[in-house]
Amino acid sequence: MTENMGKSSEEKAKEIFKQSKYRMRDAGSEFDEDSFVKWYCDQKMECHYCGIKEEEFLDAYKESLKNNVLAFREGNRGNRLEVDRMNPKTKYSSTNCVLACYACNNAKSDVFTYEEFKS
């Protein structure tokens, strides 16, 4: 549940790629593991939409687990920033992907484009 905390960016990127490769393949992706790891490691570790830093979001995540608040689903969601496609109808690529906190990514879903969600 909190096993992603304390890992290096490269380790997290490899884990995220491994967990997401089938979803990326099905949606279309320009990433292979090496290009995804490079892209991920070049990102600011903050939500592209609300600006919360990963560290601050992880504090909220840990607090919710400690207090048994059901704000987050256990498992692979909520314990790190997530990869979001700005335009959900196009493929995963370095120009279409951003990092988003669980709350923003869940709210945006695959329903809204970047422009729609930002407004």
N, C-alpha and C positions, 0 to 999 in steps of 0.2 A: 504494500500500500504506500509506504513512503520510501521505497527502495531507490527511487530516482534522486532523492535529495543527497547532495554531496558528491554526485558523479561529475566528471568533467564534461564539458560541452561536447567533445568528440564521442565520449561513451554514450551520452544521452542521444546524440544524433544517430549513432549506429543502432541503438535500441529502438528509437522512433521509426527509423527506416525499416527495420526488420518487422516491427508491428504493423506498419502501414503499407508495405510494398504491394500487397494484393489489392488494397483499396486504391492505391495510386495507379496500379496497372489497369484496374477496371475502369477508372475515371480517365486514364491517359496521363502519362507522366514523361517529362523530359529528363527526370533524375535517374541516375544510377546511384549506387551507394556512395561512391567517392564524391560525386558532384553534390549530392544531398548533404553530406557531412560538411563539405566546404561552405555551402550556402548557409547551413544552420550555424556553423561556428562564426560566420561573418555577421550574424544578426545581433541587434541589441537585445538583451534578454529582458524585454518588456513587451506588453501587449500593444500591438499596433493601433488598436481602437481606443482603449481607455488610458493607456500609458502606464498601467501598474507594472512595477518591476517584478520579475519572476520571484525574487526573494520575498517581497512583500506579499505576493499572492500565495507563496508557499506557507508563510506565517498564518494566513487566514485559513488555508487548507488544514494545517496541523491543528489549529484552534478548533475548527469544526469537527475534526476527528476526536479530539480530546473531550469535547462537549457533546458528542453524539448528535451533532446537528446534521440533518440530511441535506445540506446545501450542495454536497458533492456526491457523485457516485463513486463507490470504492472501485479499485482496479486501476486501469490505465488512464483514467480521466481525472483532472484536477490536481495531480501531483507534479505538473510541469506545464509550461506553455505548450500550446498545440499549434500544428500547422493548419492554416486556413487558406483556402483558395479565395482570393478577392472576388473573382468571377467564378461561381460554382459550375458554370456550364463549359468552362475551358479546362485544360489540363493542368496538372501540377507542374510548375516551372519556377525558375528563380524570379521571373517578372510577374507571376500571378500569385505567389504565395507570400504570406506574412505570418508572424507568430502572434497568437491571440491567447488570452487567458480563457479558461474554461467557461466563465460566465459570458463573455462576449462571443466566443465561438458557438456556444450553445444557443444564444439569443439570435445570432445571425443565421445559423444553420446553413442549409444549402438553398434557402428560400430567397435570400436577399443578395444583391450584388454589393460590392464595396460601396458604391455611390449611394445606393438605397439605404444601407445600414448606417453609414456616416451621417446621413441627413436625419 
